[in-house]
Amino acid sequence: MNFDRTPALVFWETTQACELACRHCRASAMPNPGPGQLTTDEGLALIEKLSHFRASPTERLPVLVLTGGDVLMRPDLFQLVSAARLAGLSVALAPSVTPRLTPTVLTELRNLGVSSISISLDGATPATHQGIRGVAGHFELTLAALRLATDLGFKTQVNTAVMRANTRELAGVAAIVKEVGASAWEVFFLVKVGRGRDQQELSPPENEDVCHFLYDASHYGFAVRTVEAPWYRRVMAERARERVGGLASARALGPLYQELSEELRHRLGPAEKASNSASAGTRDGKGIFFISHDGWAFPAGFLPLRLGNVKEEDPVAIYRDHELLKAIRRAEFSGRCGRCELRDLCGGSRSRAWASFGDPLGQDPACGYVPA
Ligand code: SF4
């Protein structure tokens, strides 16, 4: 895809309402919808406008990811999904695991053409996952939801937010990803927005260790992707260069990598397959586009810089023509990311640059790479 013209993924935060109150929630979700939430008619109009990303039959449309809050809190969800499918958009769903996520609802969504479901799992043990999600019994409910989604034929993705509270359980989470038959594991590196401000990020060397571990984990039959950690692509490139059969040496890596990769091999045995870490090369504002519950467009869900409101403006024009997004796509960064020879391959997390320095084109402080 040409990311100057079309994003790979459009995230629509259909509502901020959610029955959960997770410790790292970007949206600081609450029990009721926020003011100005797009109505059904406004949502249908948005879907129609998004279909204009395709100017010719050969162009691909973005995948529409319906998220929240909890997308299942939208009473018009089935209507929105049907309209998106009719408009030619692929639809993915990121629901919260609550009593609303029933086999009947999932079956209906599958029948309406939703292709993939992502479900959050933030630890390999009930204590850790439930400590973050704040609901007793939520660990088992989450595993059951993942198994059900896989059984119903969805492409199932496990989402995990990495923070100090759960890092040491990542190998256990990888084993669960494999056990429930998920096709992808998407690992989000904390950005201090929303309730995530109160959580502890890892240091740059620890991030490096986790990325190398994730590369190891990508050899077990499921895809491994990262969110707000585009430097994972640098690690992938390094590892692919070094690999001469089997895993690369762990020479410069730290004790966290040694611990996680040993645990991974203990749980899943030797690496089974070639790495599945294919990346579309996106970053906030380049292939990624976010629409909030009240219609504001942002470069990403973790970068709260308003670009325009889709109630009045055309989302296609905002994505293609906004000067900030053009600068992000041209990799016009400052600081270390600006000097980095890998700035186009990687480019750093624009959200974290903004959260740390107030500059969406600044350097990403979570990356420990020293440019050549
Ligand atoms: S310095 Fe910036 S562009 Fe270079 S690898 Fe690190 S985050 Fe990516």
Boltz pocket constraint, residues with backbone or C-beta under 6 A from the ligand:
constraints:
  - pocket:
      binder: B
      contacts: [[A, 230], [A, 231], [A, 234], [A, 336], [A, 337], [A, 338], [A, 340], [A, 341], [A, 342], [A, 343], [A, 344], [A, 346], [A, 347], [A, 348], [A, 349], [A, 363], [A, 364], [A, 367], [A, 368], [A, 369], [A, 371]]
      max_distance: 6.0
